[in-house]
């Protein structure tokens, strides 16, 4: 396993981070613990979860994933060897009315409530990395394109209030580091400038989508990551499983995520299917596993801190973990760039 640091902190994290959003929905607690055991044995010390997990988020399962992680930590006694990242939801509205009565905002009261809930479920005294799951203000995330800037009626909680609420948790010893997720270049830079001006905690990471099907991070955010030392935690590096090749040629595996939950359409466009087929052909020509090739590409980016992988089965997890040792040849990289040039970002 390879390791790096979160921002300019002394917190060392593995190049692969184990994602957890299926635990409690597609995976049982026992299966989640087996995945944690396998990843830990492979050298993974970085676990990502969120208060809203598992996904899809439902009242009956809300917080279940954090509880699964917390029970594993309590049973194994690895707390001092594990870096735990979790997240507070942004505005949920009618989407998740079961979370704080649908009044979720990134204000002081909500952040304090969310932190306390996560600490309780994770059975820990502190959270290593606490992330804002998505912005409160009206902006682009989750694949939204176009921007009209019309937020005059409700511009959201001021970013300095959010940062002060996080600072209070840091000072209380409840969280060590902070990060953003599904953020824009403006949002990242604004938080950084506020931290500098007000002497508040600095964002150390940004968890955004990044894969062969979605390289929009490279436009704007990649430069910020490099120059400001706010590394990418890449989520959906396999495009919700699309880049494993299991959905090729109209196949819909019965227990696969995109088969079970039709609402997740971000990676199902015709352009995504076309690009995936071409990436699969590259892997086949060079004797590679397409999933490992896709992950190895993400691992190789200079703006990356860690790649968040998730799997419902141990066989797939083992393949994903092995990808950290794969180095793509110049021929493979050139072929990948040709596909991207012909069909850029089919699943933004």
C-alpha positions in Angstrom: 0.0 0.0 0.0 1.1 3.6 -0.6 0.4 6.5 1.7 0.2 10.2 1.5 -1.0 13.1 3.8 -4.2 15.0 4.1 -3.2 18.5 3.1 -0.3 19.8 5.1 -1.3 17.9 8.2 0.6 15.0 9.7 -2.3 12.6 9.1 -1.1 9.8 6.8 -3.7 8.0 4.7 -3.6 5.1 2.3 -3.8 5.8 -1.4 -6.9 3.7 -1.4 -9.8 4.6 0.9 -12.5 2.1 1.7 -16.0 3.5 0.9 -19.0 2.2 2.9 -22.2 3.5 1.5 -23.6 0.0 0.6 -23.3 -1.3 4.2 -26.7 -1.6 5.7 -28.5 -1.7 2.4 -26.8 -4.0 -0.2 -24.4 -5.4 2.4 -25.1 -6.7 5.9 -23.0 -5.7 8.9 -21.1 -9.0 8.8 -20.2 -8.4 5.2 -19.2 -4.8 5.9 -16.9 -6.1 8.7 -15.3 -8.7 6.3 -14.6 -5.9 3.8 -13.0 -3.8 6.6 -10.9 -6.8 7.7 -9.7 -7.4 4.1 -8.9 -3.8 3.5 -7.1 -3.4 6.8 -4.9 -6.4 6.1 -4.0 -4.9 2.7 -2.8 -1.8 4.4 -5.8 0.5 4.1 -6.1 2.8 7.0 -8.6 5.3 5.6 -12.4 4.7 5.9 -15.0 7.0 4.4 -18.6 7.1 5.5 -21.4 9.7 6.1 -24.3 10.4 8.4 -26.8 9.8 5.5 -25.5 6.3 4.6 -26.4 3.7 3.5 -27.6 4.9 0.0 -30.4 5.2 -0.9 -31.0 7.0 2.4 -34.1 6.0 4.2 -35.5 6.7 7.7 -35.2 3.0 8.5 -31.5 2.8 7.7 -30.3 6.3 8.5 -26.9 6.3 10.2 -26.7 2.5 9.8 -23.4 2.6 8.0 -21.6 4.7 10.7 -22.9 2.2 13.3 -21.4 -0.7 11.3 -18.1 1.0 11.2 -18.3 1.9 14.9 -19.1 -1.7 15.9 -16.1 -2.9 13.9 -13.8 -0.3 15.6 -15.1 -1.4 19.0 -14.6 -5.1 18.2 -11.2 -4.9 16.6 -9.6 -2.1 18.7 -7.9 -0.5 15.7 -9.0 3.1 16.4 -5.5 4.6 16.7 -4.5 2.9 13.4 -7.5 4.1 11.4 -8.4 7.4 9.8 -12.2 7.9 9.9 -13.8 10.4 7.5 -17.5 11.2 7.7 -19.8 13.9 6.4 -22.7 16.2 7.4 -25.5 16.5 4.8 -26.3 19.8 3.1 -29.9 20.9 2.4 -32.0 17.8 1.9 -35.5 19.2 1.6 -38.1 16.6 0.5 -35.2 14.2 -0.5 -34.4 13.2 3.1 -37.0 14.5 5.5 -35.9 11.9 8.1 -32.7 13.9 8.7 -33.3 16.7 11.3 -36.9 17.1 10.1 -35.6 18.2 6.6 -34.2 21.4 8.1 -30.6 20.4 7.3 -28.4 23.4 6.8 -24.7 23.9 7.3 -25.2 26.2 10.3 -24.0 25.9 13.8 -26.9 24.0 15.2 -27.0 21.4 12.4 -23.2 20.8 12.4 -23.2 20.4 16.2 -26.1 17.9 16.1 -24.6 16.0 13.2 -21.2 15.7 14.8 -22.6 14.4 18.0 -24.7 11.8 16.1 -21.8 10.6 14.1 -19.5 10.3 17.2 -22.2 8.3 19.0 -22.7 5.9 16.0 -19.0 5.6 15.3 -18.4 4.8 19.0 -15.4 7.2 19.0 -14.3 10.3 20.8 -13.1 12.1 17.7 -13.5 12.1 13.9 -10.3 12.4 11.9 -11.8 14.1 8.8 -15.2 15.9 8.9 -16.6 16.9 5.5 -19.4 19.0 4.2 -21.3 16.5 2.0 -22.5 19.2 -0.5 -22.9 23.0 -0.5 -25.9 24.7 1.0 -25.9 27.5 -1.5 -27.5 27.0 -4.9 -24.7 25.8 -7.2 -23.7 22.9 -9.4 -23.1 19.4 -7.9 -24.3 15.8 -8.5 -23.9 16.3 -12.3 -25.8 19.5 -12.7 -24.7 21.6 -15.6 -25.3 25.2 -16.3 -25.5 28.0 -13.6 -27.9 30.8 -13.2 -26.8 32.1 -9.9 -30.3 32.8 -8.7 -30.0 32.4 -5.0 -31.1 35.8 -3.8 -34.1 34.5 -1.8 -32.0 32.0 0.2 -28.3 32.3 -0.3 -27.7 29.8 2.4 -25.7 29.8 5.7 -22.7 32.2 5.3 -19.5 30.2 4.7 -17.8 31.9 7.6 -20.6 30.7 10.0 -20.1 27.2 8.7 -16.3 27.5 9.2 -16.7 28.9 12.7 -19.0 26.0 13.7 -16.4 23.5 12.4 -13.7 25.4 14.3 -15.6 25.0 17.5 -15.7 21.2 17.0 -12.0 21.2 16.3 -11.2 23.2 19.5 -13.4 20.8 21.5 -11.4 17.8 20.2 -14.4 16.3 18.4 -12.9 16.5 14.9 -9.2 16.8 13.8 -9.4 18.0 10.2 -12.1 19.4 7.8 -12.9 19.0 4.1 -15.5 19.7 1.5 -17.3 17.4 -1.0 -19.1 18.1 -4.2 -17.7 21.6 -4.2 -16.9 24.1 -6.8 -13.6 26.0 -7.4 -15.2 29.2 -6.0 -16.3 27.3 -2.9 -12.9 25.8 -2.2 -11.1 29.1 -2.7 -13.6 31.0 -0.6 -13.2 28.6 2.3 -9.4 28.8 2.1 -9.4 32.6 2.0 -11.8 32.8 5.0 -9.6 30.4 7.0 -6.6 32.5 6.3 -8.3 35.8 7.1 -10.2 34.6 10.2 -7.5 32.2 11.5 -9.9 29.3 11.3 -9.2 25.6 10.2 -8.2 25.1 6.6 -9.9 22.6 4.3 -7.4 19.7 3.6 -9.4 17.7 1.0 -12.1 17.8 -1.5 -14.2 14.7 -2.2 -15.6 14.9 -5.7 -16.4 12.4 -8.5 -13.5 11.5 -10.7 -13.2 8.6 -13.2 -12.5 7.9 -16.8 -16.2 8.9 -17.4 -16.0 12.1 -15.5 -12.8 14.1 -15.5 -14.5 17.5 -14.9 -12.4 17.9 -11.8 -9.5 18.7 -14.1 -11.1 22.0 -15.1 -10.4 24.4 -12.3 -10.3 22.2 -9.3 -7.2 20.2 -10.2 -5.0 23.3 -10.2 -6.4 24.3 -6.8 -5.7 20.9 -5.4 -2.1 21.1 -6.5 -1.3 24.8 -5.7 -3.3 25.0 -2.5 -2.6 21.4 -1.2 -6.3 20.4 -1.0 -6.1 16.9 -2.4 -8.8 15.0 -4.2 -10.6 12.1 -2.5 -12.0 10.6 -5.7 -15.4 9.1 -5.3 -17.2 6.9 -7.9 -13.8 6.1 -9.6 -15.6 3.2 -11.4 -18.7 5.2 -12.3 -21.1 3.3 -10.0 -19.6 0.0 -11.3 -20.0 1.0 -15.0 -16.2 0.7 -15.5 -16.1 -2.8 -14.1 -17.6 -3.8 -17.5 -20.5 -5.7 -15.9 -23.1 -3.6 -17.6 -21.6 -4.1 -21.1 -23.8 -5.1 -24.0 -27.1 -4.6 -22.2 -26.3 -6.9 -19.3 -28.0 -6.1 -16.0 -26.6 -8.2 -13.1 -29.5 -8.9 -10.7 -27.9 -7.6 -7.5 -25.9 -4.7 -9.1 -26.5 -1.2 -7.8 -27.7 0.2 -11.1 -30.0 -2.7 -11.6 -31.5 -2.3 -8.1 -31.8 1.5 -8.0 -32.9 2.8 -11.3 -32.9 6.4 -10.0 -29.1 6.5 -10.3 -28.8 7.5 -13.9 -25.6 9.6 -13.8 -23.5 7.0 -15.6 -26.1 5.4 -17.9 -26.1 7.8 -20.9 -25.4 6.4 -24.3 -22.1 8.3 -24.4 -21.1 6.6 -21.1 -21.9 3.2 -22.6 -19.9 4.0 -25.7 -16.9 5.3 -23.8 -17.0 2.3 -21.4 -16.9 -0.1 -24.4 -13.8 1.6 -25.8 -12.1 1.6 -22.4 -12.9 -2.1 -22.2 -11.3 -2.7 -25.6 -8.1 -0.9 -24.4 -7.9 -3.1 -21.4 -8.5 -6.3 -23.4 -5.8 -5.4 -26.0 -3.3 -4.9 -23.2 -4.3 -7.8 -21.0 -5.7 -5.7 -18.2 -8.7 -5.9 -16.0 -10.8 -2.9 -17.0 -11.7 -2.0 -13.4 -8.0 -2.1 -12.3 -7.1 -0.1 -15.4 -9.7 2.5 -14.5 -8.6 2.7 -10.9 -4.9 2.8 -11.8 -5.6 5.8 -13.9 -7.2 7.6 -11.0 -4.4 6.6 -8.6 -1.8 8.1 -11.0 -3.1 11.7 -10.9 -0.8 14.2 -9.2 -3.8 16.0 -7.6 -5.1 12.9 -5.9 -4.8 12.1 -2.2 -6.8 8.9 -2.1 -9.2 6.9 -4.3 -12.4 5.8 -2.6 -13.4 2.3 -3.6 -16.6 0.4 -2.8 -17.5 -3.1 -3.5 -20.4 -5.4 -2.5 -18.3 -8.6 -2.7 -14.9 -9.6 -1.5 -13.7 -10.8 -4.9 -14.3 -7.4 -6.4 -12.7 -5.7 -3.4 -9.6 -7.8 -3.7 -9.2 -6.8 -7.4 -9.8 -3.1 -6.5 -7.1 -3.2 -3.8 -4.6 -4.8 -6.1 -5.0 -1.9 -8.5 -2.7 0.3 -6.3 0.2 -1.7 -7.6 -0.6 -1.4 -11.3 1.3 1.1 -13.4 -0.2 1.9 -16.8 2.1 2.0 -19.8 2.5 5.0 -22.0 0.7 3.1 -24.8 -2.3 2.5 -22.5 -2.3 6.2 -21.3 -2.2 7.4 -24.9 -5.1 5.2 -25.8 -7.1 6.4 -22.8 -6.5 10.0 -23.8 -7.7 9.4 -27.4 -11.0 8.0 -26.0 -11.4 11.0 -23.7 -10.7 13.4 -26.6 -13.4 11.8 -28.8 -15.9 11.5 -25.9 -15.0 13.8 -23.0 -16.8 13.6 -19.7 -19.9 11.5 -20.8 -21.1 11.4 -17.2 -20.4 14.8 -15.5 
